[in-house]
């Protein structure tokens, strides 16, 4: 099964809720999701909700790093939320806690 991306914008905050497998096959959906969210007027923060993700690999970590570079360039706040189980372990091993706000 692939990944689904749901986008919600509330005021200044955009949220991407991901579910399924976050791997290279999800590249297009992920990029389109965050690009459309960040085009909304007034958005200053982006939350990536990983609660529904059951698998994450190194290509997904790379996509998150690219998003982080874009967010920093545009002075946007970025957070990864609902990081649990195997997804949290992968993020911890990759030291993503040093680069992102994790919850």
N, C-alpha and C positions, 0 to 999 in steps of 0.2 A: 504494500500500500504506500502511496506517496504522501506528501504533506499537504495539509490545507492551511490557508492563511486567512484569518478574519481580521479586518481592520475596523477600528472604532476611534473616532476623534471626539474628545470631550473638552471643549475650551482650548486650553494651551497644550493639552496632552493627547498624544496619539498612542494607541495600543494595538500591537499586532499579537493576536493569539494564534500560536502555532500548534498543530497536532499532527501526529504520525511520525514518519521518518524524516529527520532533518539531515539530508545528505546532498550530494551534488545534483541529484535529479530535481531538487527543490529550488535550485538557484534562481530560475526565472520567477517563480511565484513569490519567493522571498523578496527579491529586488523590486518587483512590481508593487508588492504590498507596502514596503517601507517608502518607496518613492512617491506613491500616491498619497500616503499619510503625511509625508513631509511637505507636500505641495499645498496642503490645506493652510489657509491664511491664519497666522497667529500661533501656529504650533511651535512650542519651544522645548518640548520634551517628548521622548519616545520610549515606551516600555515594550519590551519583547517578553511576552508571557510564554514560558516554555512548559507550562503545566501539562499540556497534552502531548508533548514530545516523548516518544518511547525509545528513540534511537537518535544519537548524534555522532557524527564522525568528523575527521579532521577538515574536510572540505566545508562543513558547516561552521567550524571554528574560524576558518579563513573568511567566510562570508560575514561573520560577526565582527571580525577585525576590520574588514573593509567598511562596514557600516559605522564602526567606531571612528575611523578616520574621517568619514564624511560628516559625522555628528560633531566632532571636534572642530572641523573646518567651519561649520555653520553655527558653532557655539550652542549646540543642542544638548540637553541633558539626556543621558541614555542609561537605562536600567534593564537588567535581566531578572525576571520575577518567576516565582513558582519553580525554582530550580531544585528538583528532588531526585532521589534514587540514582540511577545510572547516569542520568544527564548531569546531576550535581557532581558526581565522582569525576566525570570527564572534564568538566569545567575546573574542578579543583586541581586535578593532575596538570592541566594546562596553565595553572596559575591565573585564571581569568579573574579571580577575586582582586588581583592587583590592578586590573585594567577596567573592570566594570563594577558597578554597584550590583551585587547579587542578593537576592532574597528568596 
